Amino acid sequence: MTRPGLRLGSCLMAAVWLHTPSNAAALQTDPPVNEQDSMREEIQETVEIYMISKMKRFLRLTETQERKVIPLVEDLNSSRREFNRRRRLILMRIRPLLEDETASDEELLKQVEELHAMDTRQHQKEMQARDEIRSALTPRQQAQFIVFQERFRQEIQDRVRRLQQAERPPGARRRPPPGLNRPHPRR
C-alpha cells in the first residue's frame, strides 16, 4: 500500500511531465490504459484548472479575452493529455520490441514513424494554438504569458521536488527507469 503523499507526488510529477509541450496531445477516443493513467489524467486536469485560474489573474485578462483564450488553452491542454496517453501506448509497444532479439527493423520502424508523425502533428497543433492565443493578447500580455508558463512550470516542479524529498527515506537514491542500465547490444 502506498502512502497518499507519495501517490500525490508521483501524480504531480506526471502532471508536470504532461504539461510540457514536448510531452503533451491528440484525440480522446481510447479509455485510459490503467488506473495509473486514469489518476495521471485526473491530476493533470486539476493542475490545468489551477493553471488557468492563475493565468487569468497574472495576465489580467478582460472578459472578451477570457472567452477567446481560455477555450484555446483548455483545448491545448486536452490535446496534450491525449498526445501523452497515445505516446505512452506506442512506447509500451516499442519496449518489448527492443528486448525481442527477433523483432524486425520494419516492426520497430513502423512504431518510430508513428511516434514521429504524432510528434509532428502535435507540434503543429501547439504552434497554431499559441498563434491564436497570442492574437487575443496585447504585446505586454504575450510577454507575460511566456513568463507565466515558465514560472508555473517551475512552481509545479518545485512542489513535486519538495514532496519527493519529504517522502524519500534519508540516504535513498532515485533509481533510473527499468531498462536504462542495460548494456547496448553490439552489432
Phi and psi in degrees as GROMACS dihedral restraints (atoms count N, CA, C in turn):
[ dihedral_restraints ]
;  ai    aj    ak    al  type     phi  dphi    fc
    3     4     5     6     1   -91.5    20    10
    4     5     6     7     1   153.2    20    10
    6     7     8     9     1   -75.4    20    10
    7     8     9    10     1   143.3    20    10
    9    10    11    12     1   -57.3    20    10
   10    11    12    13     1   -39.1    20    10
   12    13    14    15     1   -65.2    20    10
   13    14    15    16     1   -38.5    20    10
   15    16    17    18     1   -65.6    20    10
   16    17    18    19     1   -42.4    20    10
   18    19    20    21     1   -63.8    20    10
   19    20    21    22     1   -44.0    20    10
   21    22    23    24     1   -63.6    20    10
   22    23    24    25     1   -42.7    20    10
   24    25    26    27     1   -60.3    20    10
   25    26    27    28     1   -43.3    20    10
   27    28    29    30     1   -62.7    20    10
   28    29    30    31     1   -40.4    20    10
   30    31    32    33     1   -67.3    20    10
   31    32    33    34     1   -40.3    20    10
   33    34    35    36     1   -65.2    20    10
   34    35    36    37     1   -37.5    20    10
   36    37    38    39     1   -62.0    20    10
   37    38    39    40     1   -43.1    20    10
   39    40    41    42     1   -62.8    20    10
   40    41    42    43     1   -39.3    20    10
   42    43    44    45     1   -63.7    20    10
   43    44    45    46     1   -42.6    20    10
   45    46    47    48     1   -63.5    20    10
   46    47    48    49     1   -44.9    20    10
   48    49    50    51     1   -61.8    20    10
   49    50    51    52     1   -41.6    20    10
   51    52    53    54     1   -69.1    20    10
   52    53    54    55     1   -27.0    20    10
   54    55    56    57     1   -77.6    20    10
   55    56    57    58     1   -15.9    20    10
   57    58    59    60     1   -74.2    20    10
   58    59    60    61     1   137.8    20    10
   60    61    62    63     1   -56.3    20    10
   61    62    63    64     1   -35.2    20    10
   63    64    65    66     1   -72.6    20    10
   64    65    66    67     1   -11.7    20    10
   66    67    68    69     1  -110.9    20    10
   67    68    69    70     1    -3.3    20    10
   69    70    71    72     1   -98.4    20    10
   70    71    72    73     1   161.3    20    10
   72    73    74    75     1   139.8    20    10
   73    74    75    76     1  -178.4    20    10
   75    76    77    78     1   103.4    20    10
   76    77    78    79     1  -143.9    20    10
   78    79    80    81     1   -96.9    20    10
   79    80    81    82     1   145.7    20    10
   81    82    83    84     1   -97.5    20    10
   82    83    84    85     1    86.5    20    10
   84    85    86    87     1  -119.4    20    10
   85    86    87    88     1   -48.3    20    10
   87    88    89    90     1   -87.2    20    10
   88    89    90    91     1   147.0    20    10
   90    91    92    93     1   -71.9    20    10
   91    92    93    94     1   164.1    20    10
   93    94    95    96     1   -56.7    20    10
   94    95    96    97     1   148.9    20    10
   96    97    98    99     1   -66.6    20    10
   97    98    99   100     1   -40.2    20    10
   99   100   101   102     1  -156.5    20    10
  100   101   102   103     1  -175.8    20    10
  102   103   104   105     1   -61.3    20    10
  103   104   105   106     1   -37.5    20    10
  105   106   107   108     1   -63.0    20    10
  106   107   108   109     1   -42.3    20    10
  108   109   110   111     1   -63.9    20    10
  109   110   111   112     1   -41.1    20    10
  111   112   113   114     1   -62.2    20    10
  112   113   114   115     1   -44.9    20    10
  114   115   116   117     1   -65.0    20    10
  115   116   117   118     1   -40.9    20    10
  117   118   119   120     1   -58.4    20    10
  118   119   120   121     1   -44.6    20    10
  120   121   122   123     1   -66.3    20    10
  121   122   123   124     1   -39.4    20    10
  123   124   125   126     1   -63.6    20    10
  124   125   126   127     1   -43.8    20    10
  126   127   128   129     1   -64.9    20    10
  127   128   129   130     1   -42.9    20    10
  129   130   131   132     1   -59.2    20    10
  130   131   132   133     1   -44.4    20    10
  132   133   134   135     1   -62.4    20    10
  133   134   135   136     1   -39.4    20    10
  135   136   137   138     1   -64.2    20    10
  136   137   138   139     1   -44.0    20    10
  138   139   140   141     1   -62.5    20    10
  139   140   141   142     1   -39.3    20    10
  141   142   143   144     1   -65.1    20    10
  142   143   144   145     1   -40.7    20    10
  144   145   146   147     1   -61.5    20    10
  145   146   147   148     1   -45.2    20    10
  147   148   149   150     1   -60.6    20    10
  148   149   150   151     1   -43.5    20    10
  150   151   152   153     1   -62.6    20    10
  151   152   153   154     1   -44.9    20    10
  153   154   155   156     1   -63.9    20    10
  154   155   156   157     1   -41.7    20    10
  156   157   158   159     1   -60.0    20    10
  157   158   159   160     1   -47.0    20    10
  159   160   161   162     1   -66.1    20    10
  160   161   162   163     1   -39.6    20    10
  162   163   164   165     1   -62.8    20    10
  163   164   165   166     1   -43.5    20    10
  165   166   167   168     1   -58.5    20    10
  166   167   168   169     1   -42.7    20    10
  168   169   170   171     1   -71.0    20    10
  169   170   171   172     1   -43.8    20    10
  171   172   173   174     1   -62.8    20    10
  172   173   174   175     1   -42.0    20    10
  174   175   176   177     1   -86.4    20    10
  175   176   177   178     1   -10.3    20    10
  177   178   179   180     1    51.6    20    10
  178   179   180   181     1    55.7    20    10
  180   181   182   183     1   -67.5    20    10
  181   182   183   184     1   140.7    20    10
  183   184   185   186     1   -77.4    20    10
  184   185   186   187     1   168.4    20    10
  186   187   188   189     1   -60.5    20    10
  187   188   189   190     1   -40.7    20    10
  189   190   191   192     1   -62.7    20    10
  190   191   192   193     1   -43.6    20    10
  192   193   194   195     1   -64.8    20    10
  193   194   195   196     1   -40.8    20    10
  195   196   197   198     1   -58.6    20    10
  196   197   198   199     1   -44.2    20    10
  198   199   200   201     1   -62.6    20    10
  199   200   201   202     1   -27.7    20    10
  201   202   203   204     1   -90.8    20    10
  202   203   204   205     1   -47.7    20    10
  204   205   206   207     1   -76.7    20    10
  205   206   207   208     1   -44.6    20    10
  207   208   209   210     1   -60.2    20    10
  208   209   210   211     1   -46.8    20    10
  210   211   212   213     1   -60.7    20    10
  211   212   213   214     1   -34.8    20    10
  213   214   215   216     1   -64.9    20    10
  214   215   216   217     1   -43.5    20    10
  216   217   218   219     1   -66.0    20    10
  217   218   219   220     1   -42.8    20    10
  219   220   221   222     1   -62.5    20    10
  220   221   222   223     1   -43.4    20    10
  222   223   224   225     1   -62.8    20    10
  223   224   225   226     1   -41.7    20    10
  225   226   227   228     1   -63.8    20    10
  226   227   228   229     1   -43.5    20    10
  228   229   230   231     1   -62.7    20    10
  229   230   231   232     1   -42.7    20    10
  231   232   233   234     1   -61.9    20    10
  232   233   234   235     1   -43.0    20    10
  234   235   236   237     1   -62.2    20    10
  235   236   237   238     1   -41.1    20    10
  237   238   239   240     1   -64.1    20    10
  238   239   240   241     1   -43.3    20    10
  240   241   242   243     1   -59.5    20    10
  241   242   243   244     1   -46.6    20    10
  243   244   245   246     1   -67.2    20    10
  244   245   246   247     1   -40.7    20    10
  246   247   248   249     1   -57.9    20    10
  247   248   249   250     1   -46.8    20    10
  249   250   251   252     1   -62.9    20    10
  250   251   252   253     1   -39.7    20    10
  252   253   254   255     1   -63.1    20    10
  253   254   255   256     1   -46.7    20    10
  255   256   257   258     1   -66.9    20    10
  256   257   258   259     1   -35.6    20    10
  258   259   260   261     1   -64.0    20    10
  259   260   261   262     1   -42.2    20    10
  261   262   263   264     1   -61.0    20    10
  262   263   264   265     1   -39.0    20    10
  264   265   266   267     1   -62.9    20    10
  265   266   267   268     1   -43.2    20    10
  267   268   269   270     1   -64.6    20    10
  268   269   270   271     1   -43.0    20    10
  270   271   272   273     1   -62.5    20    10
  271   272   273   274     1   -33.2    20    10
  273   274   275   276     1   -66.0    20    10
  274   275   276   277     1   -27.8    20    10
  276   277   278   279     1   -82.5    20    10
  277   278   279   280     1   -32.9    20    10
  279   280   281   282     1   -71.5    20    10
  280   281   282   283     1   -43.4    20    10
  282   283   284   285     1   -55.1    20    10
  283   284   285   286     1   -50.4    20    10
  285   286   287   288     1   -64.5    20    10
  286   287   288   289     1   -32.2    20    10
  288   289   290   291     1   -63.7    20    10
  289   290   291   292     1   -38.3    20    10
  291   292   293   294     1   -66.1    20    10
  292   293   294   295     1   -34.0    20    10
  294   295   296   297     1   -81.9    20    10
  295   296   297   298     1   -18.2    20    10
  297   298   299   300     1   -87.5    20    10
  298   299   300   301     1   108.1    20    10
  300   301   302   303     1   -62.6    20    10
  301   302   303   304     1   -20.5    20    10
  303   304   305   306     1   -92.4    20    10
  304   305   306   307     1    -4.7    20    10
  306   307   308   309     1   -64.5    20    10
  307   308   309   310     1   136.2    20    10
  309   310   311   312     1   -80.8    20    10
  310   311   312   313     1   156.5    20    10
  312   313   314   315     1   -61.5    20    10
  313   314   315   316     1   -33.3    20    10
  315   316   317   318     1   -63.4    20    10
  316   317   318   319     1   -40.1    20    10
  318   319   320   321     1   -62.8    20    10
  319   320   321   322     1   -45.4    20    10
  321   322   323   324     1   -65.3    20    10
  322   323   324   325     1   -44.4    20    10
  324   325   326   327     1   -61.1    20    10
  325   326   327   328     1   -39.3    20    10
  327   328   329   330     1   -58.6    20    10
  328   329   330   331     1   -44.8    20    10
  330   331   332   333     1   -67.8    20    10
  331   332   333   334     1   -42.0    20    10
  333   334   335   336     1   -63.1    20    10
  334   335   336   337     1   -43.5    20    10
  336   337   338   339     1   -66.4    20    10
  337   338   339   340     1   -38.0    20    10
  339   340   341   342     1   -62.7    20    10
  340   341   342   343     1   -43.4    20    10
  342   343   344   345     1   -64.2    20    10
  343   344   345   346     1   -43.3    20    10
  345   346   347   348     1   -62.0    20    10
  346   347   348   349     1   -43.9    20    10
  348   349   350   351     1   -62.8    20    10
  349   350   351   352     1   -40.7    20    10
  351   352   353   354     1   -63.0    20    10
  352   353   354   355     1   -45.5    20    10
  354   355   356   357     1   -58.0    20    10
  355   356   357   358     1   -43.7    20    10
  357   358   359   360     1   -64.2    20    10
  358   359   360   361     1   -46.5    20    10
  360   361   362   363     1   -61.5    20    10
  361   362   363   364     1   -42.3    20    10
  363   364   365   366     1   -66.4    20    10
  364   365   366   367     1   -41.2    20    10
  366   367   368   369     1   -60.5    20    10
  367   368   369   370     1   -44.3    20    10
  369   370   371   372     1   -62.5    20    10
  370   371   372   373     1   -41.7    20    10
  372   373   374   375     1   -63.9    20    10
  373   374   375   376     1   -41.7    20    10
  375   376   377   378     1   -62.4    20    10
  376   377   378   379     1   -45.6    20    10
  378   379   380   381     1   -63.6    20    10
  379   380   381   382     1   -41.5    20    10
  381   382   383   384     1   -63.5    20    10
  382   383   384   385     1   -44.7    20    10
  384   385   386   387     1   -63.0    20    10
  385   386   387   388     1   -42.5    20    10
  387   388   389   390     1   -62.7    20    10
  388   389   390   391     1   -39.7    20    10
  390   391   392   393     1   -62.8    20    10
  391   392   393   394     1   -41.9    20    10
  393   394   395   396     1   -67.5    20    10
  394   395   396   397     1   -39.0    20    10
  396   397   398   399     1   -64.5    20    10
  397   398   399   400     1   -46.6    20    10
  399   400   401   402     1   -57.7    20    10
  400   401   402   403     1   -39.4    20    10
  402   403   404   405     1   -65.0    20    10
  403   404   405   406     1   -20.8    20    10
  405   406   407   408     1   -91.6    20    10
  406   407   408   409     1    -5.7    20    10
  408   409   410   411     1  -112.0    20    10
  409   410   411   412     1   154.4    20    10
  411   412   413   414     1   -73.0    20    10
  412   413   414   415     1   163.8    20    10
  414   415   416   417     1   -55.4    20    10
  415   416   417   418     1   -40.2    20    10
  417   418   419   420     1   -63.7    20    10
  418   419   420   421     1   -43.8    20    10
  420   421   422   423     1   -66.3    20    10
  421   422   423   424     1   -33.8    20    10
  423   424   425   426     1   -60.9    20    10
  424   425   426   427     1   -44.9    20    10
  426   427   428   429     1   -65.9    20    10
  427   428   429   430     1   -41.5    20    10
  429   430   431   432     1   -62.9    20    10
  430   431   432   433     1   -37.0    20    10
  432   433   434   435     1   -62.5    20    10
  433   434   435   436     1   -41.6    20    10
  435   436   437   438     1   -62.6    20    10
  436   437   438   439     1   -46.6    20    10
  438   439   440   441     1   -64.2    20    10
  439   440   441   442     1   -42.3    20    10
  441   442   443   444     1   -58.4    20    10
  442   443   444   445     1   -47.1    20    10
  444   445   446   447     1   -58.5    20    10
  445   446   447   448     1   -43.6    20    10
  447   448   449   450     1   -67.4    20    10
  448   449   450   451     1   -44.3    20    10
  450   451   452   453     1   -63.2    20    10
  451   452   453   454     1   -42.1    20    10
  453   454   455   456     1   -64.6    20    10
  454   455   456   457     1   -45.8    20    10
  456   457   458   459     1   -58.0    20    10
  457   458   459   460     1   -44.5    20    10
  459   460   461   462     1   -64.4    20    10
  460   461   462   463     1   -41.2    20    10
  462   463   464   465     1   -59.3    20    10
  463   464   465   466     1   -47.0    20    10
  465   466   467   468     1   -66.6    20    10
  466   467   468   469     1   -42.3    20    10
  468   469   470   471     1   -61.6    20    10
  469   470   471   472     1   -41.5    20    10
  471   472   473   474     1   -63.1    20    10
  472   473   474   475     1   -41.8    20    10
  474   475   476   477     1   -63.7    20    10
  475   476   477   478     1   -42.6    20    10
  477   478   479   480     1   -63.7    20    10
  478   479   480   481     1   -44.4    20    10
  480   481   482   483     1   -59.9    20    10
  481   482   483   484     1   -43.7    20    10
  483   484   485   486     1   -63.8    20    10
  484   485   486   487     1   -40.5    20    10
  486   487   488   489     1   -62.3    20    10
  487   488   489   490     1   -44.1    20    10
  489   490   491   492     1   -62.9    20    10
  490   491   492   493     1   -43.7    20    10
  492   493   494   495     1   -65.5    20    10
  493   494   495   496     1   -37.9    20    10
  495   496   497   498     1   -68.8    20    10
  496   497   498   499     1   -29.1    20    10
  498   499   500   501     1   -97.7    20    10
  499   500   501   502     1   -13.6    20    10
  501   502   503   504     1   -80.7    20    10
  502   503   504   505     1   130.0    20    10
  504   505   506   507     1   -61.6    20    10
  505   506   507   508     1   148.0    20    10
  507   508   509   510     1   -55.0    20    10
  508   509   510   511     1   134.6    20    10
  510   511   512   513     1    82.3    20    10
  511   512   513   514     1    -7.3    20    10
  513   514   515   516     1   -73.5    20    10
  514   515   516   517     1   139.8    20    10
  516   517   518   519     1  -108.1    20    10
  517   518   519   520     1   152.4    20    10
  519   520   521   522     1   -76.7    20    10
  520   521   522   523     1   133.2    20    10
  522   523   524   525     1   -92.4    20    10
  523   524   525   526     1   144.1    20    10
  525   526   527   528     1   -71.0    20    10
  526   527   528   529     1   157.6    20    10
  528   529   530   531     1   -59.3    20    10
  529   530   531   532     1   153.1    20    10
  531   532   533   534     1   -57.5    20    10
  532   533   534   535     1   141.2    20    10
  534   535   536   537     1    94.8    20    10
  535   536   537   538     1   -14.5    20    10
  537   538   539   540     1   -80.5    20    10
  538   539   540   541     1   -18.0    20    10
  540   541   542   543     1   -93.5    20    10
  541   542   543   544     1    -2.6    20    10
  543   544   545   546     1   -73.0    20    10
  544   545   546   547     1   140.5    20    10
  546   547   548   549     1   -69.7    20    10
  547   548   549   550     1   149.3    20    10
  549   550   551   552     1   -75.1    20    10
  550   551   552   553     1   137.2    20    10
  552   553   554   555     1   -68.5    20    10
  553   554   555   556     1   143.1    20    10
  555   556   557   558     1   -88.6    20    10
  556   557   558   559     1   141.6    20    10
